[in-house]
Amino acid sequence: MAMAAAASGGGGGRRGRRGGRKHRPMSEINMTPFIDVMLVLLIIFMVAAPLLTTGVPLDLPQTAAAALNVDKQPLIVSIKADGKLFLMDTEVAQADLLPKLQAIAKTGPEERIFVRGDKTVAYGKVADLMAVLTSAGYKKVALVNEPQPTK
């Protein structure tokens, strides 16, 4: 008789709708951990971004010229106060400058090249460097300076 009661569902073996199962699948998504991770990543990138654009430390001259609107990152040739040359952030000898420049220039002689010279470097050294670049066929060679501080 007890078997018949359990089989028909009338006994205490099954719970009704109110009790249900204890482990139901969760249908909502908790966004709080996702937002926390995204905010931490945002703070990390905001702190790290200025550190990635330092380049070769130079004391650039200051002028009142406006900044150029550049679409892509140009090639940068820097000359320090002691006369050392740098292509991007790598030190190069003057004899190796043109072959390395030609190897990384994507558009050939149409590549934009910025020349950064320390303000204590003799004008003749900067002029010689620009002459080497323009005689190699590069047409878009420009000098880089810092804007004057506003008073």
C-alpha positions in Angstrom: 0.0 0.0 0.0 2.8 2.4 0.8 4.2 1.7 -2.7 1.0 2.7 -4.3 0.9 6.0 -2.4 4.4 6.9 -3.4 3.9 6.0 -7.0 0.8 8.1 -7.3 2.5 11.2 -6.0 0.4 11.6 -3.0 3.0 11.0 -0.3 5.8 13.1 1.1 8.3 12.0 -1.5 7.9 15.0 -3.8 7.6 18.6 -2.9 5.1 20.9 -4.4 5.8 24.1 -6.4 6.6 26.2 -3.4 9.6 24.1 -2.2 11.1 23.4 -5.6 14.7 22.3 -6.1 17.5 23.9 -4.1 19.9 24.4 -7.0 18.1 26.1 -9.9 20.2 27.6 -12.7 20.7 31.4 -12.2 19.2 33.3 -15.0 20.7 36.8 -14.3 24.3 38.0 -14.8 26.1 39.8 -12.1 27.8 42.8 -13.7 29.6 44.1 -10.6 32.8 42.0 -11.0 33.0 42.8 -14.7 32.7 46.5 -14.0 35.3 46.3 -11.2 37.8 44.7 -13.5 37.2 47.2 -16.3 37.7 50.1 -13.9 41.0 48.7 -12.6 42.2 48.2 -16.2 41.2 51.7 -17.1 43.2 53.1 -14.2 46.3 51.0 -15.1 46.2 52.1 -18.7 45.7 55.8 -17.7 48.8 55.6 -15.5 50.9 53.6 -18.0 50.1 55.5 -21.2 52.3 58.6 -20.4 55.2 56.4 -19.5 55.2 54.7 -23.0 55.8 58.0 -24.9 59.0 59.2 -23.3 61.6 58.4 -26.1 65.1 59.7 -25.8 65.4 62.3 -23.1 66.4 65.7 -24.6 66.2 69.3 -23.6 64.3 70.6 -26.7 64.1 74.3 -27.6 60.8 76.1 -26.9 59.0 78.0 -29.6 55.5 79.5 -30.1 54.8 77.3 -33.2 51.5 75.3 -33.2 51.6 71.5 -33.1 51.2 69.6 -36.3 48.2 67.3 -36.9 49.9 64.0 -37.7 47.8 60.9 -38.8 50.4 58.2 -38.1 53.6 57.9 -36.0 56.5 59.4 -37.9 60.1 58.2 -37.7 62.1 60.1 -35.2 65.8 60.8 -35.4 67.3 62.4 -32.3 70.7 64.0 -31.6 71.8 64.4 -28.0 74.0 67.1 -26.6 77.1 64.8 -26.9 76.4 64.2 -30.6 75.0 60.6 -30.2 72.3 59.7 -32.8 69.2 57.8 -32.1 66.7 56.3 -34.5 63.4 56.1 -32.6 64.8 54.9 -29.2 67.8 53.0 -30.5 71.3 54.5 -30.6 72.9 54.2 -34.1 76.2 55.3 -35.6 76.0 58.0 -38.3 77.2 55.5 -40.9 74.4 53.1 -40.0 71.6 55.7 -39.9 70.6 55.7 -43.6 70.5 51.9 -44.1 68.5 51.4 -40.9 66.2 54.3 -41.8 65.6 52.8 -45.3 64.9 49.4 -43.7 62.1 50.7 -41.5 60.7 53.4 -43.8 57.4 52.0 -45.0 56.6 54.5 -47.7 60.2 55.1 -48.9 61.2 58.8 -49.5 57.6 59.9 -48.7 58.1 58.8 -45.0 57.7 61.7 -42.5 60.9 62.1 -40.4 61.1 64.3 -37.3 64.5 65.5 -36.2 64.8 66.1 -32.5 67.9 68.0 -31.4 69.0 69.0 -27.9 69.1 72.8 -27.6 72.7 72.7 -26.7 73.8 70.9 -29.9 75.6 73.0 -32.4 73.4 74.2 -35.2 75.9 72.8 -37.7 75.4 69.2 -36.4 71.6 69.5 -36.8 72.0 71.0 -40.2 74.4 68.2 -41.3 71.9 65.6 -40.0 69.1 67.2 -42.0 71.3 67.5 -45.1 72.1 63.7 -44.8 68.4 62.9 -44.6 67.3 65.2 -47.5 70.2 64.1 -49.7 69.0 60.5 -49.2 65.8 61.5 -50.9 63.5 62.0 -47.9 61.2 64.9 -48.6 59.3 65.3 -45.4 61.9 66.2 -42.8 60.9 68.5 -39.9 62.4 69.8 -36.7 60.7 69.1 -33.4 60.5 71.6 -30.5 58.5 72.2 -27.3 55.8 74.8 -27.1 56.6 77.8 -24.9 54.9 77.8 -21.5 52.0 80.1 -21.3 52.4 83.0 -18.8 
